[in-house]
């Protein structure tokens, strides 16, 4: 993750590296950080990397408890971006 953070800092417009970082964060159970990054990707590139980021978010939602406040908050934020 530290290398990916450095790569994002070095090239903040590289959406592929941001998506890799979001996946890595999710893999380390840093869900809110991952979800924040995914939301930014959805906002920047809805059809391309944003669609992949949306799927990462859905995967995280399935890992978290259904009554999780994190899930509710980020589902709402994702919904407002998409609709």
C-alpha positions as CSV (number, residue, x, y, z in Angstrom):
1,X,0.0,0.0,0.0
2,X,2.8,2.5,0.7
3,X,4.1,2.1,-2.8
4,X,0.7,2.7,-4.3
5,X,0.2,5.8,-2.1
6,X,3.5,7.1,-3.4
7,X,2.4,6.4,-7.0
8,X,-0.9,8.2,-6.5
9,X,0.9,11.2,-5.0
10,X,3.4,11.2,-7.9
11,X,0.7,11.1,-10.5
12,X,-2.7,12.0,-9.1
13,X,-4.4,11.9,-12.5
14,X,-3.5,8.2,-12.9
15,X,-6.9,6.6,-12.3
16,X,-5.6,3.0,-12.7
17,X,-3.2,3.4,-9.8
18,X,-6.0,5.0,-7.7
19,X,-8.1,1.9,-8.4
20,X,-5.3,-0.4,-7.5
21,X,-4.9,1.5,-4.2
22,X,-8.6,1.3,-3.5
23,X,-8.5,-2.5,-4.0
24,X,-5.4,-2.8,-1.8
25,X,-7.0,-0.7,1.0
26,X,-10.1,-2.9,0.9
27,X,-7.9,-6.0,1.1
28,X,-6.4,-4.6,4.3
29,X,-9.9,-3.9,5.7
30,X,-9.4,-0.1,5.4
31,X,-12.9,0.1,4.0
32,X,-13.7,3.8,4.5
33,X,-10.5,4.9,2.9
34,X,-11.2,2.6,0.0
35,X,-14.8,3.7,-0.4
36,X,-13.7,7.4,-0.4
37,X,-11.2,6.7,-3.2
38,X,-13.8,4.7,-5.1
39,X,-16.3,7.5,-4.9
40,X,-13.8,9.9,-6.3
41,X,-13.2,7.5,-9.2
42,X,-16.9,7.2,-9.9
43,X,-17.2,11.0,-9.9
44,X,-14.2,11.4,-12.3
45,X,-14.8,8.6,-14.8
46,X,-18.2,7.1,-14.4
47,X,-18.1,4.6,-17.3
48,X,-14.4,3.5,-17.2
49,X,-12.5,3.2,-13.9
50,X,-15.6,4.5,-12.1
51,X,-17.6,1.4,-13.0
52,X,-14.8,-0.8,-11.7
53,X,-14.7,1.3,-8.5
54,X,-18.4,1.0,-8.1
55,X,-18.0,-2.8,-8.2
56,X,-15.3,-2.6,-5.5
57,X,-17.7,-0.6,-3.4
58,X,-20.4,-3.3,-3.9
59,X,-17.9,-6.0,-2.9
60,X,-17.1,-4.0,0.3
61,X,-20.8,-3.6,1.1
62,X,-21.1,-7.4,0.9
63,X,-18.3,-7.9,3.4
64,X,-19.6,-5.4,5.9
65,X,-22.7,-6.1,8.1
66,X,-25.9,-5.2,6.4
67,X,-26.8,-2.8,9.3
68,X,-23.4,-1.1,9.1
69,X,-23.4,2.7,9.3
70,X,-20.5,2.7,6.8
71,X,-22.6,0.7,4.3
72,X,-25.6,3.0,4.7
73,X,-23.5,6.2,4.4
74,X,-21.6,5.1,1.3
75,X,-24.6,3.5,-0.5
76,X,-26.3,6.8,-0.1
77,X,-23.3,8.8,-1.4
78,X,-22.9,6.4,-4.3
79,X,-26.5,6.6,-5.2
80,X,-26.4,10.4,-5.2
81,X,-23.5,10.3,-7.6
82,X,-25.2,7.9,-10.0
83,X,-28.7,9.3,-10.0
